[in-house]
């Protein structure tokens, strides 16, 4: 069975690039364009890992992350923040909110796959 990944980003180009990288490696990819739709999708189907943008309108990634980690049903889903925010305090805030890993944009396919492999405990994602 393939690994299910939820991509959450308000930028269509980022979603397309991540989706292409992951589908080519056999991942089952679902997409949400914002925080509220991501949370709605999570109620319906549980992914193995979530790739979450931080800077989004309406509900930013930190709030989405906070809600995921506060939910007993979802708290153990690994969340990788994928963001242009690369300052030390941004990373620390992400980890404080419960992020499992942090990838800065622009990212490479290798970084994306490494991060997923790391949080899922499989080196060859």
N, C-alpha and C positions, 0 to 999 in steps of 0.2 A: 504494500500500500504506500502511495506517495505521501510525502510530507506536505501538510497544508500550511500555507503562509497567507496571512492577511496583510496587505499593503495599505497603509493609510497616509495619504498625501493629497494636498489640494492642487498640486501641479501635475498636469497630464503628462508632460514630458518625463518627469521623474518616474511616474507610475509605469509608463510604457517601457522605459529603459529597465527598471527593476523587473517588470513582468517578463520581458524578453529574456533576460539573464536567467531567471528562475525557471521559466517554462522549458527553456533549452536544457536545463539540468534535471527535468522530470518532476519539478515541484507542482503541487496543485495550488494555484494562486487565486485569491479573492481580493477584490479591490473596494476600498471605501474612500470617498473624496473629502470626508470631513469627520470630525470627532463623533457627532451624534449618529451618523450612519454606521460608523465603525462599532459603536456600542450596540446598536440595533443588530448588526450582523453577528456580533459576539453572542447575543442572546439566542440566536438561531443555530449557529454552528461554531464549534470550538476549534480554532486553528492550533497547530503545533507551535507556531511562533508568530509574533507580530512585528512588522517593521513600521515604525511610527514616526512621522514627521513632527517636529515641535512647533514650528511657526505656521499656524493655520487660523483662518478667520472663525468666528463664532465660538469655538472651543479649541484651545491650543492643546498640543500634545501632552504637556505636563498634566493638564486636567484629565485628559483621557487616561493617561498612565495612572494617575491617582485613583480614578474610579475603578480601573481594572484591578489594581493591587488591593483596593478596599473590598472587593467582592470575593467572598469565599469560593465561589464557583470558578472564578477566573484568575485569582491571585497567583497561581502557579504557572500560568502561561508565560514563557519567556518573552520579554519585550526588548527590541533593539531600537534605540532612537537613531533616526537617520536625519541629520540636520546640518544646516549651514552654520549654526551657532557652535563655535569651536573654542571659546574662551574656557579657561580652567573652571571658572565659577559655573558656567553652563553645564559642563560635564559633571561637576559635583552636585549640582541641583538635580540633574537627571538621575544620578545614582541614588540621591537622597529620596527621590520619589519612587524608587524601586526598579529603575531600568537595569536590565541584565547586561547590556553592552551598548556601545555608542559608536556610530559611524558618522564621520563628517562628510558633507557634500563639498566638492564633487567626489564621488566614490568610484572605485573600480569594481569589476565583477569579482575579482579575487577577494577584496575586502568584504563584499556582501556575503559571499559564500563562506569565507572564513568565520565571519561573525555568526552566521546561522549554525555552522558546524560546531562552533565553540559553545553556544548556549544550549544546543541540543545534545551535546556530548558525543558528537561524531565528527572526527576531524575531516572526513571526506564528505562534505555536504553536497 
